[in-house]
Structure formats: structure tokens, C-alpha cells
Amino acid sequence: MAKITTAKEALAAVTEDGSALEHVPENLKTAEVCLAAVQENGGALEFVPEKLITAKFCLAAVHQNCWALEFVPENLRTAELCLAAVQEDGLPLEHVPENLRTAKLCLTVVQNRGDALEYVPKALRAQIAEEAGIAYDDEDDDDGDVEIKSEEEALAAV
């Protein structure tokens, strides 16, 4: 890729390929350039300077690529934004904050993408699986590892 030296070159590059934002010098990463990048490739959100990231940028990014949710700062992951991300493909549910993984959201996701059940909070899995008509055995959640929470439990496990 040729070296980008002007705002015009930066805008042209990211309009063609949003991931080119990674190669745009920091001083040329304007709001206009960055928005154009995430509209072309939502994953370009990863390269947007933190000071420019807004709810508008994040929504544009997840509408273009639902997996961009991974690059949305935690404080901007709202219920609306997370719903927009998981409606396209349920697997980004893994990037939805735990407190936003409601029964309604999880059911919507699992009805469209059964394999997203693994990202449903354990306390909701059996209910969601039943409502979605998916076979589920809560023993599937036990990978054989024992969660040890105290020194006494550690000694008892030996």
C-alpha cells in the first residue's frame, strides 16, 4: 500500500477498503475518515482513535459487520447496539456484556442461531433451550473441571 500523506488520500483509501484505516497516520484520522472506514468495514473500528469513538461510529460499525461489537468500548455497548449486532449473526453474543444478556435477547439469538447457546448465561441456558426447541443437557456445561473457590476446597480436592 502506498504511503498515505493527505486527508484526501486517507478518505479515498478507506472508502475503497475500510481496513486501510490501520495504515492511515494518526494525524489524518479525522471523524470523516474514520466514519467512512467503519461504514465500509465495521472491523475498522479497531483502528479508530479512542477520542473519536462515539455511539454513532459503533452503530455504523456493527450494522456493517456484526463482529465489530468486539471493538466497541464497554461503556458504549448498550442494549440497542448489542441487539443490532446479534440480529445479523447470533455468535457476537459472546461480546455482549453479561448484564445485557437478557432472556428475551438470548432467546431471539438462539432461535436464529442454536450454536450461540454456549454464550447464554448458564442460569438461562435450560430455559432458553427449551423455549427455542433445542435439545440441551446441563451436564454438557460440565467440562470435568472443578471450580475451586477456597483453600479448604483445594485441599479437599487433592
C-alpha positions as CSV (number, residue, x, y, z in Angstrom):
1,M,0.0,0.0,0.0
2,A,1.3,3.4,-0.9
3,K,2.1,5.8,1.9
4,I,-0.9,8.0,2.8
5,T,0.1,11.6,3.3
6,T,-3.0,13.7,2.8
7,A,-6.6,13.7,4.1
8,K,-7.9,13.2,0.6
9,E,-5.7,10.1,0.1
10,A,-6.8,8.8,3.5
11,L,-10.5,9.2,2.6
12,A,-10.0,7.6,-0.8
13,A,-8.2,4.7,0.8
14,V,-10.7,3.9,3.5
15,T,-13.7,4.4,1.2
16,E,-12.3,1.7,-1.0
17,D,-11.2,-0.6,1.9
18,G,-12.1,0.4,5.4
19,S,-9.3,-1.8,6.9
20,A,-6.9,0.7,5.3
21,L,-7.5,2.8,8.3
22,E,-4.9,0.8,10.1
23,H,-2.3,2.4,7.8
24,V,-3.6,6.0,8.0
25,P,-1.3,8.2,10.1
26,E,-2.9,9.3,13.4
27,N,-2.9,13.0,12.4
28,L,-5.1,12.1,9.3
29,K,-7.6,10.0,11.3
30,T,-10.4,12.6,11.3
31,A,-14.0,11.8,12.2
32,E,-14.9,11.9,8.5
33,V,-12.1,9.5,7.5
34,C,-12.9,7.1,10.4
35,L,-16.6,7.1,9.8
36,A,-16.1,6.3,6.1
37,A,-13.8,3.4,7.2
38,V,-16.3,1.8,9.6
39,Q,-19.1,2.2,7.1
40,E,-17.1,0.3,4.5
41,N,-15.7,-2.2,7.0
42,G,-17.1,-2.4,10.6
43,G,-13.9,-4.1,11.8
44,A,-12.0,-0.9,11.1
45,L,-13.5,0.4,14.4
46,E,-10.4,-1.3,15.9
47,F,-8.2,1.4,14.4
48,V,-10.4,4.4,15.2
49,P,-8.7,6.6,17.9
50,E,-10.5,6.3,21.2
51,K,-11.3,10.0,21.4
52,L,-13.3,9.7,18.1
53,I,-15.4,6.7,19.0
54,T,-19.0,7.6,19.5
55,A,-22.3,5.7,19.7
56,K,-22.8,6.7,16.0
57,F,-19.5,5.2,15.0
58,C,-20.2,2.0,16.9
59,L,-23.7,1.6,15.4
60,A,-22.4,2.2,11.9
61,A,-19.7,-0.4,12.5
62,V,-22.0,-3.2,13.8
63,H,-24.5,-2.5,11.1
64,Q,-21.8,-3.1,8.6
65,N,-20.2,-6.0,10.4
66,C,-21.8,-7.5,13.5
67,W,-18.4,-8.8,14.7
68,A,-17.3,-5.2,15.2
69,L,-19.0,-5.4,18.5
70,E,-15.8,-6.8,19.8
71,F,-14.1,-3.4,19.3
72,V,-16.9,-1.3,20.8
73,P,-15.7,0.1,24.2
74,E,-17.6,-1.5,27.1
75,N,-19.2,1.9,28.1
76,L,-20.8,2.1,24.6
77,R,-22.2,-1.4,24.5
78,T,-25.9,-0.6,25.0
79,A,-28.9,-2.9,24.7
80,E,-29.8,-1.3,21.4
81,L,-26.3,-1.6,20.0
82,C,-25.9,-5.2,21.1
83,L,-29.3,-6.2,19.7
84,A,-28.2,-4.7,16.3
85,A,-25.1,-6.8,16.4
86,V,-26.7,-10.1,17.3
87,Q,-29.6,-9.8,14.9
88,E,-27.3,-10.4,12.0
89,D,-25.4,-13.3,13.4
90,G,-26.0,-14.6,17.0
91,L,-22.4,-15.5,17.8
92,P,-21.4,-12.0,18.7
93,L,-23.5,-12.6,21.8
94,E,-20.1,-13.6,23.3
95,H,-19.2,-9.8,23.2
96,V,-22.5,-8.7,24.8
97,P,-21.9,-7.7,28.4
98,E,-23.3,-10.3,30.8
99,N,-25.8,-7.8,32.3
100,L,-27.4,-7.2,28.8
101,R,-27.8,-10.9,28.0
102,T,-31.5,-11.0,28.9
103,A,-33.7,-13.9,28.4
104,K,-35.5,-12.1,25.6
105,L,-32.3,-11.2,23.8
106,C,-30.8,-14.7,24.2
107,L,-34.0,-16.4,23.0
108,T,-34.0,-14.2,19.9
109,V,-30.4,-15.1,19.2
110,V,-30.7,-18.9,19.9
111,Q,-33.9,-19.2,17.8
112,N,-31.8,-18.0,14.8
113,R,-28.5,-19.5,15.7
114,G,-28.7,-22.5,18.0
115,D,-25.0,-22.8,18.5
116,A,-25.0,-19.4,20.2
117,L,-26.5,-21.2,23.3
118,E,-23.0,-21.5,24.6
119,Y,-22.9,-17.7,25.1
120,V,-26.1,-17.6,27.0
121,P,-25.6,-17.2,30.8
122,K,-25.6,-20.7,32.4
123,A,-28.6,-19.7,34.6
124,L,-30.7,-19.1,31.5
125,R,-29.5,-21.9,29.2
126,A,-32.0,-24.6,30.1
127,Q,-34.9,-22.2,29.8
128,I,-33.7,-20.7,26.5
129,A,-33.0,-24.1,25.0
130,E,-36.5,-25.4,25.9
131,E,-38.2,-22.2,24.6
132,A,-36.1,-22.4,21.4
133,G,-36.9,-26.1,21.0
134,I,-33.2,-27.2,21.2
135,A,-32.1,-30.3,23.0
136,Y,-29.9,-29.4,25.9
137,D,-28.4,-31.3,28.8
138,D,-27.0,-29.1,31.6
139,E,-24.3,-31.8,32.1
140,D,-22.9,-30.5,28.7
141,D,-21.7,-27.4,30.7
142,D,-19.5,-29.5,32.9
143,D,-16.2,-29.9,31.2
144,G,-14.9,-32.0,34.1
145,D,-13.1,-29.2,35.7
146,V,-13.9,-28.4,39.3
147,E,-14.1,-24.7,40.2
148,I,-12.3,-24.3,43.4
149,K,-13.1,-21.1,45.4
150,S,-11.2,-21.5,48.6
151,E,-8.1,-23.0,50.0
152,E,-10.2,-25.6,52.0
153,E,-11.8,-26.7,48.8
154,A,-8.4,-27.0,47.1
155,L,-7.1,-29.2,49.9
156,A,-10.3,-31.4,49.9
157,A,-9.9,-31.9,46.1
158,V,-6.5,-33.5,46.5
